[in-house]
């Protein structure tokens, strides 16, 4: 995955989290993401 692809991927993840109305922790748990990786981006 290129750097640009990763950026686009994480932009979609952040948008989905915002629209989900879940906390970041709840969203990450539901979507098999680590909270530390979420915050790293």
C-alpha positions in Angstrom: 0.0 0.0 0.0 1.5 3.3 -1.0 1.7 6.3 1.4 -1.1 8.0 -0.4 -3.3 4.9 -0.2 -2.6 4.7 3.5 -3.6 8.3 4.0 -6.9 7.8 2.0 -7.6 4.6 4.0 -7.2 6.4 7.3 -9.2 9.4 6.2 -12.1 7.0 5.4 -11.6 5.3 8.9 -11.8 8.7 10.6 -14.9 9.7 8.7 -16.6 6.4 9.5 -15.7 6.8 13.2 -17.2 10.3 13.2 -20.4 9.2 11.5 -20.8 6.2 13.7 -21.3 8.3 16.9 -19.2 5.7 18.8 -16.3 6.7 20.9 -12.8 6.1 19.4 -12.3 3.2 21.7 -15.6 1.6 20.9 -15.1 2.1 17.2 -11.7 0.6 17.2 -12.9 -2.4 19.2 -15.8 -3.0 16.8 -13.5 -2.7 13.7 -10.5 -4.7 15.0 -8.3 -1.6 15.1 -5.9 -0.7 17.9 -6.5 2.6 19.6 -2.8 3.4 19.6 -2.7 3.0 15.8 -5.8 5.1 15.4 -4.2 7.9 17.4 -0.9 7.5 15.5 -2.5 8.6 12.3 
